[in-house]
Amino acid sequence: MANDFVGMHVRERKFTFWDDGYGYFSCTTEENTAAGLVKALTKPEETTNKYLFLSDFAVTQKQLLTTIERVQGVKFGGHLEREPGEIMNKKLGLPKRTLGQVVTNGLPTLGLL
């Protein structure tokens, strides 16, 4: 929370939602990230050259905001906004892709189509 991460601006009682705020994302505390790193170094046969995925819990931005408001005993009302920014695909001349196309093209790379 100290770094205004995931759209939280707790000191200003402002919250920037990505999309609609209902998408889940995984969270891990700094403590568990550090502990996971140390433990991974003690198990090289299981962790060498591998991505290590850690997750203490999954949450939505809306759930996070509700919990912060409840614990802090304040409401952030009136300061909710969408993430500013522009989708640049068209300006950059990128081809339009659909989910179906991406899945159809991706499955053969896994030997599944």
C-alpha positions as a printed Julia matrix, in Angstrom:
113×3 Matrix{Float64}:
   0.0     0.0     0.0
   2.9     2.34    0.62
   3.76    2.42   -3.08
   0.3     3.22   -4.51
   0.39   -0.22   -6.12
  -2.58   -1.67   -8.09
  -4.35    1.68   -8.29
  -4.41    2.33   -4.55
  -3.8     5.86   -3.36
  -4.79    5.26    0.25
  -3.4     8.5     1.7
  -5.46   10.51   -0.79
  -8.49    8.21   -0.42
  -8.43    7.68   -4.16
  -8.62    4.4    -6.05
  -7.99    3.95   -9.78
  -9.83    0.95  -11.19
  -8.5    -1.05  -14.1
 -11.36   -2.02  -16.38
 -14.29   -2.48  -14.01
 -12.36   -3.43  -10.86
 -13.77   -6.98  -10.8
 -10.82   -8.81  -12.38
  -8.9   -11.07  -10.0
  -5.15  -10.78   -9.52
  -2.76  -12.68   -7.3
  -1.09  -11.02   -4.31
   1.94  -12.0    -2.3
   3.36  -10.07    0.64
   6.9    -8.75    0.59
   7.63  -11.02    3.54
   6.5   -14.16    1.72
   8.3   -13.1    -1.46
  11.56  -12.78    0.5
  10.94  -16.01    2.4
  10.08  -17.8    -0.86
  13.33  -16.63   -2.43
  15.37  -17.86    0.53
  13.58  -21.21    0.61
  13.9   -21.6    -3.18
  17.68  -21.24   -2.84
  17.67  -24.15   -0.39
  15.84  -26.4    -2.89
  17.82  -26.01   -6.14
  16.68  -29.38   -7.49
  13.08  -28.12   -7.46
  13.62  -24.47   -8.37
  16.69  -24.01  -10.6
  15.82  -22.34  -13.93
  12.09  -22.33  -13.14
   9.53  -19.6   -12.73
   8.34  -19.58   -9.13
   4.74  -18.54   -8.69
   3.71  -17.37   -5.23
   0.24  -16.32   -4.15
  -1.04  -15.55   -0.67
  -4.51  -14.82   -2.06
  -6.37  -13.62   -5.14
  -8.5   -10.49   -4.93
 -10.26   -7.91   -7.08
  -9.65   -4.18   -6.81
 -13.26   -3.78   -5.6
 -12.66   -6.31   -2.8
  -9.42   -4.59   -1.9
 -11.09   -1.19   -1.72
 -13.97   -2.56    0.38
 -11.5    -4.14    2.82
  -9.38   -0.99    3.1
 -12.5     1.1     3.77
 -13.73   -1.38    6.4
 -10.4    -1.65    8.23
  -9.65    2.06    8.02
 -13.22    3.03    8.9
 -13.52    5.56    6.05
 -15.17    5.73    2.65
 -13.34    6.61   -0.54
 -16.61    7.67   -2.21
 -16.42   10.28   -4.94
 -12.82    9.51   -5.79
 -13.24    6.42   -7.89
 -11.97    6.65  -11.46
 -10.79    4.57  -14.34
  -7.14    4.16  -15.24
  -6.2     6.93  -17.65
  -4.59    5.93  -20.9
  -5.15    5.14  -24.51
  -5.08    1.78  -26.24
  -2.35    2.31  -28.84
  -2.82   -0.76  -31.1
  -4.48    1.16  -33.94
  -2.04    4.09  -33.86
   0.86    1.66  -33.92
  -0.62   -0.21  -36.87
  -0.91   -3.51  -35.02
  -3.18   -6.12  -36.6
  -6.54   -6.66  -34.93
  -6.71   -9.99  -33.11
  -9.62  -11.82  -31.57
  -9.52  -14.19  -28.62
 -10.5   -17.04  -30.95
  -7.57  -16.29  -33.26
  -5.08  -16.15  -30.42
  -6.31  -19.45  -28.95
  -6.4   -21.11  -32.39
  -2.83  -19.99  -33.1
  -1.56  -20.8   -29.61
  -2.84  -24.35  -29.17
  -0.68  -25.85  -31.96
   2.44  -24.5   -30.25
   1.51  -26.78  -27.35
   0.82  -29.72  -29.65
  -2.87  -29.57  -28.76
  -4.47  -28.76  -32.12
